[in-house]
């Protein structure tokens, strides 16, 4: 006889299934989330919160938040949206601030959530000094002076037009230079 529950459970797992987290384990996750909604309390946020909680991540890095947080009102800020998700949360995030804000939706951006016990271990945080929002980092201080730095980063895809993120960030078109040199 076929056990339908077992088949359904196996079909729901994509990639390696994670066992229950043991004590004294730091579980780190990462995801390109493809953007936060411009308004809070959307379904995607709830899915993110539930999955990060279910898998028991202590640190969760994200890219492509796709928001210019300067143009979002306080109640829709990243801090306000995530308030109450966990008992303790430390957020480090970055987005493009190299030019004046224009639209709430802005391609790119990174974040690191340090959750519960990991939030208490945060020693420093930072982001790329170019103000393009391509990476951010959080440093944790552990026992015996040990430190751990976790970076959430992305690099825009090769340009597909003058308004692409790659072109806006002023990245070199090295593929074109190589092609010209070979001719």
HUURNOR-V786137 format. One line per field, one symbol per residue. phi: phi as a letter, one per 30 degrees, with the letter a starting at -180 (. if undefined). burial: I if it has 16 or more other C-alpha atoms within 10 Angstrom, else O. A space follows every 10 residues. Layout:
phi = ???
burial = ???
//
This chain:
phi = .ddddddddd dddciddcde dddiccccba addijdddcd iceddddedd dddddidcbb cbbhdhbcdd ccdedcdedd dceidbdbbc cbbbadcdbd dbbddbdjjb abcccheddd cdcbbaaddd ididabbbcc ccdhidbbcc ccbbbededb ldcddedddi dddddddddd ddd
burial = OOOOOOOOOO OOOOOOOOOO OOOOOOOIOO OOIOIIIIOI OOOOIOOOOO OIOOIIIIII IIIIIIIIII OIOOOIIIOO IIOOOOOOII IIIIIIOOOO OOOOIIIIII IIIIIIOIIO IIOOIOIOOO OIIIIIIIII IOOOOOOOOI IIIIOIOOOO OOOOIIIOIO OOOOOOOOOO OOO
//
